[in-house]
Amino acid sequence: MRRALGLVVASALMLVPAVAQAQRMAQGQRMGMGPGEGHELGVDFAIAWSKPSGGNGALELLTPVDVRLGLPSHGKLSLEPRFSMRLESDGGTAYTIDPGVNVLYQLSGSAYNRNTYLTGGADLDLLKAGTSGAVFGLNGGLGMRHPWGAGAFRTEIFARYAFENTKLGVPNTFSLGVRLGISLWH
């Protein structure tokens, strides 16, 4: 539990330098790298319809979905590691740690400006709620970056398929939704 809380605090502290750099750039005091010249740091929120096999579908509001770090390249492909975590404490402690990685393929525009992109990736939900285990998931989407000061606002339509884990009693789950994100640069 302490280790998980430490990860949350460390993730929040990682945002501080990025916010400060974005504010300096937005005020016209360009000091160092600008959009498209450095890494992208962002946070996403989503609303999705999820349907487990053999169960009823449900509308879910996911906030925050993940923290992501964009690793730009000079070509049309870029790599984007993602991370999310959920903690629950109700008579016991349960958690989900979800590391993943996506590849973004730029369809139009210039890097990190107003452009359209395709994304696809994989993630691993590491679960502990009495029994520990992992659930593998695949995702894909179509999105667009909208310039916003020194950063960007991202909108994305996505689909995700999580495979079942019989040991954990987790069924196959299909999700379809919209992801909204804010990106800052450092």
VENTA-V136860 format. One record per pair of residues at least 12 apart in sequence whose ideal C-beta (glycine too) atoms are under 10 Angstrom apart, sorted by sequence separation. I is the first residue (numbers start at 0). J is the second residue. D is the distance in whole Angstrom. If there is no record, write none. Layout:
# VENTA-V136860
i,j,d
I,J,D
I,J,D
This chain:
# VENTA-V136860
i,j,d
20,32,8
46,58,7
47,59,5
49,61,9
67,79,5
68,80,5
69,81,10
83,95,8
84,96,5
85,97,8
104,116,6
105,117,9
122,134,9
123,135,6
124,136,7
142,154,6
143,155,8
160,172,7
161,173,8
20,33,10
21,34,10
46,59,7
47,60,8
67,80,7
68,81,8
83,96,8
84,97,7
103,116,5
104,117,5
122,135,8
123,136,7
141,154,10
142,155,3
143,156,10
159,172,8
160,173,6
161,174,8
45,59,8
46,60,5
47,61,6
65,79,10
66,80,9
67,81,5
68,82,8
82,96,8
83,97,5
84,98,9
102,116,10
103,117,7
104,118,7
121,135,7
122,136,5
140,154,10
141,155,7
142,156,7
159,173,7
160,174,8
45,60,8
46,61,7
65,80,10
66,81,7
67,82,8
82,97,7
83,98,8
102,117,9
103,118,5
104,119,8
121,136,7
122,137,8
140,155,5
141,156,5
142,157,8
158,173,7
159,174,4
44,60,8
45,61,4
46,62,9
65,81,4
66,82,5
67,83,9
81,97,8
82,98,5
83,99,8
102,118,7
103,119,9
120,136,9
121,137,5
122,138,7
140,156,6
141,157,8
158,174,7
159,175,8
20,37,9
44,61,7
45,62,8
47,64,9
64,81,8
65,82,6
66,83,7
81,98,7
82,99,7
101,118,5
102,119,6
103,120,9
120,137,7
121,138,8
139,156,10
140,157,3
141,158,10
157,174,8
158,175,5
159,176,8
43,61,9
44,62,5
45,63,9
46,64,10
65,83,4
66,84,9
80,98,7
81,99,5
82,100,10
101,119,7
102,120,6
119,137,8
120,138,6
139,157,7
140,158,7
157,175,8
158,176,8
21,40,9
43,62,9
44,63,6
45,64,5
64,83,6
65,84,9
80,99,7
81,100,7
101,120,3
102,121,10
119,138,7
120,139,8
138,157,6
139,158,6
140,159,9
156,175,8
157,176,6
17,37,10
20,40,10
42,62,9
43,63,6
44,64,6
45,65,9
63,83,7
79,99,9
80,100,5
81,101,6
100,120,6
101,121,8
118,138,8
119,139,4
120,140,9
138,158,7
139,159,8
156,176,8
157,177,8
17,38,9
42,63,5
43,64,4
44,65,10
63,84,10
79,100,7
80,101,8
99,120,6
100,121,7
101,122,9
118,139,6
119,140,8
137,158,9
138,159,4
139,160,9
155,176,9
156,177,6
157,178,5
17,39,9
18,40,9
41,63,10
42,64,8
43,65,6
61,83,9
78,100,7
79,101,5
99,121,6
100,122,8
117,139,7
118,140,5
137,159,7
138,160,8
155,177,7
156,178,8
17,40,5
42,65,8
43,66,8
78,101,8
79,102,7
98,121,10
99,122,3
100,123,10
117,140,7
118,141,8
136,159,6
137,160,5
138,161,9
154,177,7
155,178,4
16,40,9
17,41,9
41,65,9
42,66,6
43,67,7
61,85,10
77,101,9
78,102,6
79,103,6
98,122,7
99,123,7
116,140,9
117,141,6
118,142,6
136,160,6
137,161,8
154,178,7
155,179,8
41,66,7
42,67,8
77,102,7
78,103,8
97,122,6
98,123,6
99,124,9
116,141,8
117,142,8
135,160,9
136,161,4
137,162,8
153,178,7
154,179,6
155,180,7
14,40,7
40,66,8
41,67,5
76,102,6
77,103,5
97,123,7
98,124,9
115,141,7
116,142,5
135,161,7
136,162,7
153,179,7
154,180,8
13,40,7
14,41,10
40,67,8
41,68,8
76,103,7
77,104,8
96,123,9
97,124,5
98,125,8
115,142,7
116,143,7
134,161,5
135,162,5
152,179,8
153,180,4
14,42,8
39,67,8
40,68,6
41,69,7
75,103,9
76,104,6
77,105,8
96,124,8
97,125,7
114,142,9
115,143,5
116,144,7
134,162,6
135,163,10
152,180,7
153,181,8
39,68,7
40,69,8
75,104,6
76,105,8
95,124,6
96,125,5
97,126,9
114,143,7
115,144,8
133,162,10
134,163,8
135,164,8
151,180,8
152,181,6
153,182,6
38,68,6
39,69,3
70,100,10
74,104,9
75,105,4
95,125,7
96,126,8
113,143,7
114,144,6
134,164,5
151,181,8
152,182,8
38,69,6
39,70,8
72,103,10
74,105,8
75,106,8
94,125,8
95,126,5
96,127,9
113,144,6
114,145,9
133,164,7
150,181,7
151,182,4
10,42,10
37,69,9
38,70,6
39,71,7
65,97,7
67,99,9
69,101,9
71,103,9
94,126,8
95,127,8
112,144,7
113,145,6
114,146,10
132,164,5
150,182,5
151,183,9
37,70,10
38,71,7
64,97,9
65,98,9
67,100,10
70,103,10
72,105,10
77,110,8
93,126,8
94,127,5
95,128,8
111,144,7
112,145,9
113,146,6
132,165,10
133,166,10
134,167,7
149,182,10
150,183,5
151,184,9
37,71,7
65,99,8
67,101,8
69,103,7
77,111,9
93,127,6
94,128,8
110,144,9
112,146,6
130,164,10
132,166,5
133,167,8
147,181,8
149,183,7
150,184,6
36,71,8
75,110,9
92,127,8
93,128,4
106,141,8
108,143,9
111,146,9
131,166,9
132,167,4
134,169,5
140,175,10
142,177,10
147,182,8
148,183,9
149,184,6
35,71,7
65,101,10
74,110,9
91,127,10
92,128,9
93,129,8
97,133,10
106,142,10
107,143,9
108,144,7
130,166,7
131,167,8
132,168,10
133,169,10
134,170,10
136,172,8
138,174,8
140,176,9
142,178,7
144,180,9
147,183,10
34,71,10
73,110,8
91,128,8
94,131,10
96,133,10
97,134,9
99,136,8
101,138,7
103,140,10
106,143,9
114,151,9
116,153,9
118,155,7
122,159,8
124,161,7
130,167,6
132,169,8
134,171,10
140,177,9
142,179,10
145,182,10
39,77,8
41,79,9
43,81,8
72,110,8
91,129,7
99,137,10
101,139,9
108,146,10
113,151,8
117,155,10
119,157,10
124,162,10
126,164,8
129,167,9
130,168,8
134,172,9
136,174,9
140,178,7
142,180,9
144,182,7
38,77,10
71,110,6
75,114,10
77,116,9
79,118,7
81,120,7
83,122,9
85,124,9
95,134,9
97,136,8
99,138,8
101,140,9
103,142,8
105,144,9
111,150,9
112,151,8
116,155,8
118,157,8
120,159,10
122,161,9
128,167,8
39,79,8
41,81,9
43,83,9
71,111,7
76,116,10
80,120,9
82,122,9
111,151,6
124,164,9
127,167,10
128,168,10
138,178,10
42,83,10
69,110,10
75,116,9
77,118,10
79,120,8
81,122,7
83,124,9
84,125,9
85,126,10
87,128,8
103,144,10
126,167,6
69,111,8
75,117,10
78,120,9
124,167,10
126,169,7
124,169,8
17,68,10
14,66,8
10,63,10
13,66,8
11,66,9
13,68,9
10,66,6
101,157,10
65,122,9
81,138,9
118,178,10
39,103,10
39,110,10
111,182,8
10,82,7
39,111,6
10,83,10
111,184,7
10,84,8
35,109,7
36,110,9
37,111,9
34,109,9
35,110,4
36,111,8
6,82,9
34,110,8
35,111,4
7,84,7
34,111,4
35,112,7
6,84,6
33,111,9
34,112,7
7,86,8
4,84,10
6,86,10
3,84,7
3,85,10
4,86,8
69,151,10
3,86,6
0,86,8
67,153,10
0,88,8
3,92,9
6,96,8
3,94,6
0,92,5
2,94,10
3,96,7
64,157,9
0,94,8
41,144,10
39,144,9
41,150,8
34,144,9
40,150,9
41,151,8
43,153,7
45,155,9
47,157,8
49,159,8
51,161,9
53,163,10
39,150,8
41,152,10
47,158,9
52,163,7
34,146,8
39,151,8
41,153,7
43,155,8
45,157,8
47,159,8
49,161,9
51,163,9
64,176,9
34,147,10
61,174,9
65,178,9
67,180,8
69,182,7
71,184,10
34,148,9
39,153,9
43,157,10
45,159,10
64,178,6
66,180,10
34,149,6
59,174,8
61,176,8
64,179,9
65,180,9
67,182,8
69,184,9
33,149,7
34,150,7
35,151,10
54,170,7
56,172,10
60,176,10
64,180,8
34,151,7
53,170,6
56,173,9
57,174,10
59,176,8
61,178,9
62,179,10
63,180,9
51,169,8
52,170,5
53,171,9
54,172,9
56,174,9
58,176,9
63,181,10
51,170,4
52,171,4
56,175,9
29,149,9
50,170,10
51,171,7
52,172,7
50,171,9
51,172,5
52,173,8
25,147,9
26,148,9
27,149,10
50,172,7
51,173,8
25,148,4
26,149,9
49,172,6
50,173,5
51,174,10
3,127,10
24,148,8
25,149,5
49,173,7
50,174,8
24,149,4
25,150,8
48,173,9
49,174,4
50,175,9
21,147,10
22,148,9
23,149,8
24,150,9
47,173,10
48,174,7
49,175,8
21,148,7
22,149,8
47,174,5
48,175,5
49,176,8
21,149,5
47,175,6
48,176,6
20,149,8
21,150,5
45,174,9
47,176,3
20,150,10
46,176,6
47,177,8
45,176,5
46,177,6
47,178,8
18,150,10
45,177,7
46,178,9
17,150,9
44,177,9
45,178,4
46,179,8
44,178,7
45,179,7
43,178,5
44,179,5
45,180,9
43,179,7
44,180,7
42,179,10
43,180,4
44,181,9
42,180,6
43,181,8
41,180,5
42,181,6
43,182,9
41,181,6
42,182,8
39,180,10
40,181,10
41,182,4
42,183,9
40,182,7
41,183,7
39,182,5
40,183,5
41,184,9
39,183,8
40,184,7
38,183,10
39,184,6
40,185,6
38,184,7
39,185,9
37,184,5
38,185,6
34,182,9
36,184,8
37,185,6
34,183,10
35,184,8
34,184,6
33,184,7
32,184,7
31,184,10
32,185,7
31,185,8
24,183,9
21,181,10
24,184,7
21,182,9
22,183,9
24,185,10
21,183,4
20,183,7
21,184,6
19,183,10
20,184,7
21,185,8
17,182,9
18,183,6
20,185,5
17,183,4
19,185,9
16,183,10
17,184,7
18,185,9
17,185,5
14,183,8
16,185,6
14,185,10
13,185,10
